[in-house]
Structures are given as C-alpha cells and as structure tokens.
Amino acid sequence: MNYLELSKEVSYALRHAPWEYELEMDEEGFVPIAQLLAALDETGHYERKITIEDLHYMMEASDKKRHEIVGDKIRALYGHSIPNKIQKEKATPPDVLYHGTAHKFMDSIMKNGLIPKGRQYVHLSMDTETALIVGKRRDNNPVLLEINAKQAYADGVSFYIGNDKVWLSDNILSKYIKIKY
C-alpha cells in the first residue's frame, strides 16, 4: 500500500472536491469514514479495499497532522479550498440538475430511479462537467443524466443545498430522469 498516495487522495477528497467522491460533509468538515472508504474503493486505484486501519496508519506515518478521526468520522484539518460545507437545508433547486453514472447502473436507475444506497442523499450536479467527473470515477465513458428538478420539486420531492456545485435529494424517480448522453 502506498500510504503517501492514499494521503494525497484523502486530502484531495476532504479538502478540495468532496462532491467528486459524493461525500456528505457536515458543518465541521467531517465525513463518515464508511462513506470515504466506499468512495476510495470505487476509484479502483488500490489493489485491495482500504480499511480504517489504513487510514490510522496513513495518519501516524505522516510528518504533519493533516487529518483527524473522531468517532466514525474523519476530516482534513486545514487547506480547504471548498467554498462552503454541506448544510443540508431545504431549498428550491434549479430547473435542471445532472448526474453522471456508469452504464452498468442504468437498468436499475431507469427502473427504480436514483436512490441514495449507502449514502444519506442522492448527489446531483449543477453542471454537466461536474457530473461527468463524478461519473468517470465508475466508468471511463459515463452516462450523463438530466434531472427535471423543477417538476420533481413541484411534485413534492425535497432538495437540499450541498455547495456551489452539488444539490442533494432523498431520491429521484425515473420519471424525472432523461438520458442526455
């Protein structure tokens, strides 16, 4: 295991691009460790599953204290470039949002819609570029989905402010989803 590379990726995920890893950051900058571990495994960068023990070793081997674990959560201690923390406040979404995903999930999505699975919320992007970055974590040529957020909201679907690039929702029925490409 290359712990230096792991440290760099964890720092990037926690400091700069939690939306790329679909991490739900609380107001203090913490994310659930289980969510981070699942996201790291989904990247396919590592020869085996990353464990909490790997995170502890990564932190102990570092020359600087860059991360902190409290209970079942982890955060970066400094160097954040994200504009704000995920606040989870209900709000009116933009008319259209996007979601990038792997081809292998399409049958399930078109049948069941977008569901949070192991996360608290479905993550939706404000722009196609961010959605494609997220989708490329699971597929080199992801499917871009367009979400009719305006109609979903009008029909009673709750949306929450994530940050300047991400919106959250409890679930999105397939009737609000269109394959953009």
Biotite code that builds the C-alpha atoms (Angstrom):
import biotite.structure as struc

atoms = struc.array([
    struc.Atom([0.000, 0.000, 0.000], chain_id="A", res_id=1, res_name="MET", atom_name="CA", element="C"),
    struc.Atom([1.365, 3.401, -0.972], chain_id="A", res_id=2, res_name="ASN", atom_name="CA", element="C"),
    struc.Atom([0.307, 5.496, 2.035], chain_id="A", res_id=3, res_name="TYR", atom_name="CA", element="C"),
    struc.Atom([1.676, 8.724, 0.571], chain_id="A", res_id=4, res_name="LEU", atom_name="CA", element="C"),
    struc.Atom([-0.629, 8.352, -2.443], chain_id="A", res_id=5, res_name="GLU", atom_name="CA", element="C"),
    struc.Atom([-3.512, 7.424, -0.141], chain_id="A", res_id=6, res_name="LEU", atom_name="CA", element="C"),
    struc.Atom([-2.845, 10.541, 1.961], chain_id="A", res_id=7, res_name="SER", atom_name="CA", element="C"),
    struc.Atom([-2.841, 12.723, -1.153], chain_id="A", res_id=8, res_name="LYS", atom_name="CA", element="C"),
    struc.Atom([-6.143, 11.287, -2.365], chain_id="A", res_id=9, res_name="GLU", atom_name="CA", element="C"),
    struc.Atom([-7.801, 11.554, 1.060], chain_id="A", res_id=10, res_name="VAL", atom_name="CA", element="C"),
    struc.Atom([-6.612, 15.158, 1.321], chain_id="A", res_id=11, res_name="SER", atom_name="CA", element="C"),
    struc.Atom([-7.902, 15.974, -2.147], chain_id="A", res_id=12, res_name="TYR", atom_name="CA", element="C"),
    struc.Atom([-11.286, 14.407, -1.375], chain_id="A", res_id=13, res_name="ALA", atom_name="CA", element="C"),
    struc.Atom([-11.691, 16.113, 2.005], chain_id="A", res_id=14, res_name="LEU", atom_name="CA", element="C"),
    struc.Atom([-10.118, 19.496, 1.219], chain_id="A", res_id=15, res_name="ARG", atom_name="CA", element="C"),
    struc.Atom([-10.929, 20.252, -2.371], chain_id="A", res_id=16, res_name="HIS", atom_name="CA", element="C"),
    struc.Atom([-13.522, 18.044, -4.063], chain_id="A", res_id=17, res_name="ALA", atom_name="CA", element="C"),
    struc.Atom([-15.891, 16.167, -1.752], chain_id="A", res_id=18, res_name="PRO", atom_name="CA", element="C"),
    struc.Atom([-18.561, 16.296, -4.488], chain_id="A", res_id=19, res_name="TRP", atom_name="CA", element="C"),
    struc.Atom([-16.338, 14.235, -6.823], chain_id="A", res_id=20, res_name="GLU", atom_name="CA", element="C"),
    struc.Atom([-16.358, 11.468, -4.212], chain_id="A", res_id=21, res_name="TYR", atom_name="CA", element="C"),
    struc.Atom([-20.009, 12.074, -3.275], chain_id="A", res_id=22, res_name="GLU", atom_name="CA", element="C"),
    struc.Atom([-19.020, 12.768, 0.330], chain_id="A", res_id=23, res_name="LEU", atom_name="CA", element="C"),
    struc.Atom([-21.504, 14.409, 2.646], chain_id="A", res_id=24, res_name="GLU", atom_name="CA", element="C"),
    struc.Atom([-19.557, 16.873, 4.739], chain_id="A", res_id=25, res_name="MET", atom_name="CA", element="C"),
    struc.Atom([-21.099, 18.228, 7.922], chain_id="A", res_id=26, res_name="ASP", atom_name="CA", element="C"),
    struc.Atom([-20.751, 21.824, 9.114], chain_id="A", res_id=27, res_name="GLU", atom_name="CA", element="C"),
    struc.Atom([-17.488, 20.967, 10.915], chain_id="A", res_id=28, res_name="GLU", atom_name="CA", element="C"),
    struc.Atom([-15.930, 19.389, 7.822], chain_id="A", res_id=29, res_name="GLY", atom_name="CA", element="C"),
    struc.Atom([-16.363, 15.762, 8.924], chain_id="A", res_id=30, res_name="PHE", atom_name="CA", element="C"),
    struc.Atom([-17.498, 12.959, 6.634], chain_id="A", res_id=31, res_name="VAL", atom_name="CA", element="C"),
    struc.Atom([-18.478, 9.426, 7.655], chain_id="A", res_id=32, res_name="PRO", atom_name="CA", element="C"),
    struc.Atom([-15.441, 7.142, 7.442], chain_id="A", res_id=33, res_name="ILE", atom_name="CA", element="C"),
    struc.Atom([-17.557, 4.406, 5.854], chain_id="A", res_id=34, res_name="ALA", atom_name="CA", element="C"),
    struc.Atom([-18.536, 6.839, 3.078], chain_id="A", res_id=35, res_name="GLN", atom_name="CA", element="C"),
    struc.Atom([-14.896, 7.799, 2.441], chain_id="A", res_id=36, res_name="LEU", atom_name="CA", element="C"),
    struc.Atom([-13.762, 4.154, 2.393], chain_id="A", res_id=37, res_name="LEU", atom_name="CA", element="C"),
    struc.Atom([-16.518, 3.234, -0.071], chain_id="A", res_id=38, res_name="ALA", atom_name="CA", element="C"),
    struc.Atom([-15.587, 6.175, -2.309], chain_id="A", res_id=39, res_name="ALA", atom_name="CA", element="C"),
    struc.Atom([-11.894, 5.225, -2.259], chain_id="A", res_id=40, res_name="LEU", atom_name="CA", element="C"),
    struc.Atom([-12.744, 1.643, -3.171], chain_id="A", res_id=41, res_name="ASP", atom_name="CA", element="C"),
    struc.Atom([-14.915, 2.838, -6.059], chain_id="A", res_id=42, res_name="GLU", atom_name="CA", element="C"),
    struc.Atom([-11.960, 4.647, -7.642], chain_id="A", res_id=43, res_name="THR", atom_name="CA", element="C"),
    struc.Atom([-10.228, 1.347, -8.418], chain_id="A", res_id=44, res_name="GLY", atom_name="CA", element="C"),
    struc.Atom([-6.839, 2.927, -7.632], chain_id="A", res_id=45, res_name="HIS", atom_name="CA", element="C"),
    struc.Atom([-5.935, 0.443, -4.930], chain_id="A", res_id=46, res_name="TYR", atom_name="CA", element="C"),
    struc.Atom([-5.057, -3.258, -5.107], chain_id="A", res_id=47, res_name="GLU", atom_name="CA", element="C"),
    struc.Atom([-7.285, -4.030, -2.131], chain_id="A", res_id=48, res_name="ARG", atom_name="CA", element="C"),
    struc.Atom([-10.041, -2.455, -0.053], chain_id="A", res_id=49, res_name="LYS", atom_name="CA", element="C"),
    struc.Atom([-8.866, 0.460, 2.092], chain_id="A", res_id=50, res_name="ILE", atom_name="CA", element="C"),
    struc.Atom([-9.601, -0.059, 5.793], chain_id="A", res_id=51, res_name="THR", atom_name="CA", element="C"),
    struc.Atom([-9.875, 2.199, 8.801], chain_id="A", res_id=52, res_name="ILE", atom_name="CA", element="C"),
    struc.Atom([-6.563, 0.700, 9.920], chain_id="A", res_id=53, res_name="GLU", atom_name="CA", element="C"),
    struc.Atom([-5.021, 2.011, 6.677], chain_id="A", res_id=54, res_name="ASP", atom_name="CA", element="C"),
    struc.Atom([-6.337, 5.488, 7.486], chain_id="A", res_id=55, res_name="LEU", atom_name="CA", element="C"),
    struc.Atom([-4.864, 5.321, 11.006], chain_id="A", res_id=56, res_name="HIS", atom_name="CA", element="C"),
    struc.Atom([-1.501, 4.146, 9.665], chain_id="A", res_id=57, res_name="TYR", atom_name="CA", element="C"),
    struc.Atom([-1.562, 6.857, 6.975], chain_id="A", res_id=58, res_name="MET", atom_name="CA", element="C"),
    struc.Atom([-2.138, 9.492, 9.667], chain_id="A", res_id=59, res_name="MET", atom_name="CA", element="C"),
    struc.Atom([0.551, 8.125, 12.013], chain_id="A", res_id=60, res_name="GLU", atom_name="CA", element="C"),
    struc.Atom([3.151, 7.880, 9.221], chain_id="A", res_id=61, res_name="ALA", atom_name="CA", element="C"),
    struc.Atom([2.604, 11.481, 8.128], chain_id="A", res_id=62, res_name="SER", atom_name="CA", element="C"),
    struc.Atom([5.125, 14.160, 9.080], chain_id="A", res_id=63, res_name="ASP", atom_name="CA", element="C"),
    struc.Atom([2.232, 16.580, 9.677], chain_id="A", res_id=64, res_name="LYS", atom_name="CA", element="C"),
    struc.Atom([-1.128, 16.101, 11.329], chain_id="A", res_id=65, res_name="LYS", atom_name="CA", element="C"),
    struc.Atom([-3.349, 16.594, 8.261], chain_id="A", res_id=66, res_name="ARG", atom_name="CA", element="C"),
    struc.Atom([-6.437, 14.576, 9.217], chain_id="A", res_id=67, res_name="HIS", atom_name="CA", element="C"),
    struc.Atom([-8.475, 13.887, 12.310], chain_id="A", res_id=68, res_name="GLU", atom_name="CA", element="C"),
    struc.Atom([-10.714, 10.949, 13.181], chain_id="A", res_id=69, res_name="ILE", atom_name="CA", element="C"),
    struc.Atom([-13.398, 11.438, 15.822], chain_id="A", res_id=70, res_name="VAL", atom_name="CA", element="C"),
    struc.Atom([-15.726, 8.508, 16.388], chain_id="A", res_id=71, res_name="GLY", atom_name="CA", element="C"),
    struc.Atom([-16.867, 7.242, 12.992], chain_id="A", res_id=72, res_name="ASP", atom_name="CA", element="C"),
    struc.Atom([-15.965, 10.442, 11.093], chain_id="A", res_id=73, res_name="LYS", atom_name="CA", element="C"),
    struc.Atom([-12.846, 11.932, 9.502], chain_id="A", res_id=74, res_name="ILE", atom_name="CA", element="C"),
    struc.Atom([-11.899, 15.433, 8.361], chain_id="A", res_id=75, res_name="ARG", atom_name="CA", element="C"),
    struc.Atom([-8.971, 17.377, 6.965], chain_id="A", res_id=76, res_name="ALA", atom_name="CA", element="C"),
    struc.Atom([-7.605, 19.845, 9.492], chain_id="A", res_id=77, res_name="LEU", atom_name="CA", element="C"),
    struc.Atom([-6.533, 22.582, 7.080], chain_id="A", res_id=78, res_name="TYR", atom_name="CA", element="C"),
    struc.Atom([-6.004, 23.572, 3.466], chain_id="A", res_id=79, res_name="GLY", atom_name="CA", element="C"),
    struc.Atom([-9.622, 23.509, 2.336], chain_id="A", res_id=80, res_name="HIS", atom_name="CA", element="C"),
    struc.Atom([-10.477, 25.170, -0.942], chain_id="A", res_id=81, res_name="SER", atom_name="CA", element="C"),
    struc.Atom([-14.174, 24.263, -0.951], chain_id="A", res_id=82, res_name="ILE", atom_name="CA", element="C"),
    struc.Atom([-16.424, 27.313, -0.823], chain_id="A", res_id=83, res_name="PRO", atom_name="CA", element="C"),
    struc.Atom([-18.666, 26.067, 1.968], chain_id="A", res_id=84, res_name="ASN", atom_name="CA", element="C"),
    struc.Atom([-19.700, 22.989, 3.879], chain_id="A", res_id=85, res_name="LYS", atom_name="CA", element="C"),
    struc.Atom([-22.714, 20.871, 3.059], chain_id="A", res_id=86, res_name="ILE", atom_name="CA", element="C"),
    struc.Atom([-25.523, 22.401, 5.105], chain_id="A", res_id=87, res_name="GLN", atom_name="CA", element="C"),
    struc.Atom([-28.468, 20.174, 4.151], chain_id="A", res_id=88, res_name="LYS", atom_name="CA", element="C"),
    struc.Atom([-31.025, 22.960, 4.183], chain_id="A", res_id=89, res_name="GLU", atom_name="CA", element="C"),
    struc.Atom([-34.132, 22.505, 2.069], chain_id="A", res_id=90, res_name="LYS", atom_name="CA", element="C"),
    struc.Atom([-34.294, 24.841, -0.893], chain_id="A", res_id=91, res_name="ALA", atom_name="CA", element="C"),
    struc.Atom([-35.815, 25.312, -4.325], chain_id="A", res_id=92, res_name="THR", atom_name="CA", element="C"),
    struc.Atom([-33.466, 23.702, -6.856], chain_id="A", res_id=93, res_name="PRO", atom_name="CA", element="C"),
    struc.Atom([-32.556, 24.976, -10.302], chain_id="A", res_id=94, res_name="PRO", atom_name="CA", element="C"),
    struc.Atom([-34.873, 23.750, -13.075], chain_id="A", res_id=95, res_name="ASP", atom_name="CA", element="C"),
    struc.Atom([-32.362, 21.152, -14.283], chain_id="A", res_id=96, res_name="VAL", atom_name="CA", element="C"),
    struc.Atom([-29.666, 19.173, -12.471], chain_id="A", res_id=97, res_name="LEU", atom_name="CA", element="C"),
    struc.Atom([-27.305, 16.439, -13.692], chain_id="A", res_id=98, res_name="TYR", atom_name="CA", element="C"),
    struc.Atom([-25.980, 13.087, -12.551], chain_id="A", res_id=99, res_name="HIS", atom_name="CA", element="C"),
    struc.Atom([-23.087, 11.137, -14.066], chain_id="A", res_id=100, res_name="GLY", atom_name="CA", element="C"),
    struc.Atom([-23.169, 7.365, -13.677], chain_id="A", res_id=101, res_name="THR", atom_name="CA", element="C"),
    struc.Atom([-21.788, 4.108, -15.017], chain_id="A", res_id=102, res_name="ALA", atom_name="CA", element="C"),
    struc.Atom([-23.540, 2.232, -17.821], chain_id="A", res_id=103, res_name="HIS", atom_name="CA", element="C"),
    struc.Atom([-23.878, -0.826, -15.588], chain_id="A", res_id=104, res_name="LYS", atom_name="CA", element="C"),
    struc.Atom([-26.281, 1.068, -13.272], chain_id="A", res_id=105, res_name="PHE", atom_name="CA", element="C"),
    struc.Atom([-28.645, 2.301, -15.985], chain_id="A", res_id=106, res_name="MET", atom_name="CA", element="C"),
    struc.Atom([-31.172, -0.554, -15.898], chain_id="A", res_id=107, res_name="ASP", atom_name="CA", element="C"),
    struc.Atom([-31.603, -0.124, -12.147], chain_id="A", res_id=108, res_name="SER", atom_name="CA", element="C"),
    struc.Atom([-31.800, 3.680, -12.402], chain_id="A", res_id=109, res_name="ILE", atom_name="CA", element="C"),
    struc.Atom([-34.427, 3.611, -15.139], chain_id="A", res_id=110, res_name="MET", atom_name="CA", element="C"),
    struc.Atom([-36.467, 1.098, -13.120], chain_id="A", res_id=111, res_name="LYS", atom_name="CA", element="C"),
    struc.Atom([-36.002, 2.415, -9.543], chain_id="A", res_id=112, res_name="ASN", atom_name="CA", element="C"),
    struc.Atom([-34.767, 5.967, -10.072], chain_id="A", res_id=113, res_name="GLY", atom_name="CA", element="C"),
    struc.Atom([-31.775, 7.454, -8.283], chain_id="A", res_id=114, res_name="LEU", atom_name="CA", element="C"),
    struc.Atom([-31.618, 6.256, -4.685], chain_id="A", res_id=115, res_name="ILE", atom_name="CA", element="C"),
    struc.Atom([-29.039, 7.103, -2.010], chain_id="A", res_id=116, res_name="PRO", atom_name="CA", element="C"),
    struc.Atom([-27.958, 3.466, -1.425], chain_id="A", res_id=117, res_name="LYS", atom_name="CA", element="C"),
    struc.Atom([-25.234, 3.664, 1.267], chain_id="A", res_id=118, res_name="GLY", atom_name="CA", element="C"),
    struc.Atom([-25.289, 7.451, 1.399], chain_id="A", res_id=119, res_name="ARG", atom_name="CA", element="C"),
    struc.Atom([-27.776, 9.774, 3.043], chain_id="A", res_id=120, res_name="GLN", atom_name="CA", element="C"),
    struc.Atom([-28.683, 11.582, -0.166], chain_id="A", res_id=121, res_name="TYR", atom_name="CA", element="C"),
    struc.Atom([-28.607, 11.371, -3.934], chain_id="A", res_id=122, res_name="VAL", atom_name="CA", element="C"),
    struc.Atom([-25.935, 13.752, -5.247], chain_id="A", res_id=123, res_name="HIS", atom_name="CA", element="C"),
    struc.Atom([-26.833, 15.940, -8.219], chain_id="A", res_id=124, res_name="LEU", atom_name="CA", element="C"),
    struc.Atom([-24.582, 18.371, -10.051], chain_id="A", res_id=125, res_name="SER", atom_name="CA", element="C"),
    struc.Atom([-25.284, 21.936, -11.126], chain_id="A", res_id=126, res_name="MET", atom_name="CA", element="C"),
    struc.Atom([-23.343, 21.456, -14.367], chain_id="A", res_id=127, res_name="ASP", atom_name="CA", element="C"),
    struc.Atom([-22.506, 18.693, -16.807], chain_id="A", res_id=128, res_name="THR", atom_name="CA", element="C"),
    struc.Atom([-18.750, 18.959, -16.210], chain_id="A", res_id=129, res_name="GLU", atom_name="CA", element="C"),
    struc.Atom([-19.030, 18.113, -12.501], chain_id="A", res_id=130, res_name="THR", atom_name="CA", element="C"),
    struc.Atom([-21.497, 15.299, -13.216], chain_id="A", res_id=131, res_name="ALA", atom_name="CA", element="C"),
    struc.Atom([-19.113, 13.762, -15.738], chain_id="A", res_id=132, res_name="LEU", atom_name="CA", element="C"),
    struc.Atom([-16.165, 13.982, -13.325], chain_id="A", res_id=133, res_name="ILE", atom_name="CA", element="C"),
    struc.Atom([-18.225, 12.076, -10.748], chain_id="A", res_id=134, res_name="VAL", atom_name="CA", element="C"),
    struc.Atom([-19.383, 9.554, -13.344], chain_id="A", res_id=135, res_name="GLY", atom_name="CA", element="C"),
    struc.Atom([-15.816, 8.905, -14.520], chain_id="A", res_id=136, res_name="LYS", atom_name="CA", element="C"),
    struc.Atom([-14.981, 7.518, -11.081], chain_id="A", res_id=137, res_name="ARG", atom_name="CA", element="C"),
    struc.Atom([-17.038, 4.446, -12.056], chain_id="A", res_id=138, res_name="ARG", atom_name="CA", element="C"),
    struc.Atom([-16.944, 4.414, -15.862], chain_id="A", res_id=139, res_name="ASP", atom_name="CA", element="C"),
    struc.Atom([-14.448, 5.889, -18.342], chain_id="A", res_id=140, res_name="ASN", atom_name="CA", element="C"),
    struc.Atom([-17.342, 6.890, -20.586], chain_id="A", res_id=141, res_name="ASN", atom_name="CA", element="C"),
    struc.Atom([-20.183, 7.667, -18.151], chain_id="A", res_id=142, res_name="PRO", atom_name="CA", element="C"),
    struc.Atom([-23.837, 8.241, -18.909], chain_id="A", res_id=143, res_name="VAL", atom_name="CA", element="C"),
    struc.Atom([-24.991, 11.799, -18.300], chain_id="A", res_id=144, res_name="LEU", atom_name="CA", element="C"),
    struc.Atom([-28.477, 12.051, -16.835], chain_id="A", res_id=145, res_name="LEU", atom_name="CA", element="C"),
    struc.Atom([-30.556, 15.213, -16.902], chain_id="A", res_id=146, res_name="GLU", atom_name="CA", element="C"),
    struc.Atom([-32.896, 15.621, -13.936], chain_id="A", res_id=147, res_name="ILE", atom_name="CA", element="C"),
    struc.Atom([-36.099, 17.626, -14.258], chain_id="A", res_id=148, res_name="ASN", atom_name="CA", element="C"),
    struc.Atom([-35.661, 19.123, -10.797], chain_id="A", res_id=149, res_name="ALA", atom_name="CA", element="C"),
    struc.Atom([-38.313, 21.778, -11.385], chain_id="A", res_id=150, res_name="LYS", atom_name="CA", element="C"),
    struc.Atom([-41.048, 19.178, -11.911], chain_id="A", res_id=151, res_name="GLN", atom_name="CA", element="C"),
    struc.Atom([-39.749, 16.876, -9.171], chain_id="A", res_id=152, res_name="ALA", atom_name="CA", element="C"),
    struc.Atom([-39.792, 19.778, -6.700], chain_id="A", res_id=153, res_name="TYR", atom_name="CA", element="C"),
    struc.Atom([-43.294, 20.793, -7.819], chain_id="A", res_id=154, res_name="ALA", atom_name="CA", element="C"),
    struc.Atom([-44.386, 17.193, -7.184], chain_id="A", res_id=155, res_name="ASP", atom_name="CA", element="C"),
    struc.Atom([-43.035, 17.287, -3.614], chain_id="A", res_id=156, res_name="GLY", atom_name="CA", element="C"),
    struc.Atom([-39.505, 15.910, -3.911], chain_id="A", res_id=157, res_name="VAL", atom_name="CA", element="C"),
    struc.Atom([-37.223, 17.557, -1.327], chain_id="A", res_id=158, res_name="SER", atom_name="CA", element="C"),
    struc.Atom([-33.948, 19.118, -2.435], chain_id="A", res_id=159, res_name="PHE", atom_name="CA", element="C"),
    struc.Atom([-31.149, 20.359, -0.197], chain_id="A", res_id=160, res_name="TYR", atom_name="CA", element="C"),
    struc.Atom([-28.302, 22.763, -0.777], chain_id="A", res_id=161, res_name="ILE", atom_name="CA", element="C"),
    struc.Atom([-24.996, 20.927, -0.956], chain_id="A", res_id=162, res_name="GLY", atom_name="CA", element="C"),
    struc.Atom([-22.478, 23.513, -2.071], chain_id="A", res_id=163, res_name="ASN", atom_name="CA", element="C"),
    struc.Atom([-21.959, 25.690, -5.128], chain_id="A", res_id=164, res_name="ASP", atom_name="CA", element="C"),
    struc.Atom([-21.709, 22.627, -7.395], chain_id="A", res_id=165, res_name="LYS", atom_name="CA", element="C"),
    struc.Atom([-23.883, 19.999, -5.713], chain_id="A", res_id=166, res_name="VAL", atom_name="CA", element="C"),
    struc.Atom([-27.520, 19.572, -4.724], chain_id="A", res_id=167, res_name="TRP", atom_name="CA", element="C"),
    struc.Atom([-28.837, 16.701, -2.634], chain_id="A", res_id=168, res_name="LEU", atom_name="CA", element="C"),
    struc.Atom([-32.145, 14.845, -2.693], chain_id="A", res_id=169, res_name="SER", atom_name="CA", element="C"),
    struc.Atom([-33.709, 11.911, -0.899], chain_id="A", res_id=170, res_name="ASP", atom_name="CA", element="C"),
    struc.Atom([-34.448, 10.108, -4.172], chain_id="A", res_id=171, res_name="ASN", atom_name="CA", element="C"),
    struc.Atom([-35.352, 10.891, -7.761], chain_id="A", res_id=172, res_name="ILE", atom_name="CA", element="C"),
    struc.Atom([-37.987, 8.801, -9.516], chain_id="A", res_id=173, res_name="LEU", atom_name="CA", element="C"),
    struc.Atom([-37.147, 7.650, -13.045], chain_id="A", res_id=174, res_name="SER", atom_name="CA", element="C"),
    struc.Atom([-39.969, 9.774, -14.492], chain_id="A", res_id=175, res_name="LYS", atom_name="CA", element="C"),
    struc.Atom([-37.810, 12.858, -13.752], chain_id="A", res_id=176, res_name="TYR", atom_name="CA", element="C"),
    struc.Atom([-34.703, 11.388, -15.422], chain_id="A", res_id=177, res_name="ILE", atom_name="CA", element="C"),
    struc.Atom([-33.718, 11.814, -19.072], chain_id="A", res_id=178, res_name="LYS", atom_name="CA", element="C"),
    struc.Atom([-30.587, 10.339, -20.628], chain_id="A", res_id=179, res_name="ILE", atom_name="CA", element="C"),
    struc.Atom([-28.685, 13.301, -22.044], chain_id="A", res_id=180, res_name="LYS", atom_name="CA", element="C"),
    struc.Atom([-25.885, 11.082, -23.468], chain_id="A", res_id=181, res_name="TYR", atom_name="CA", element="C"),
])
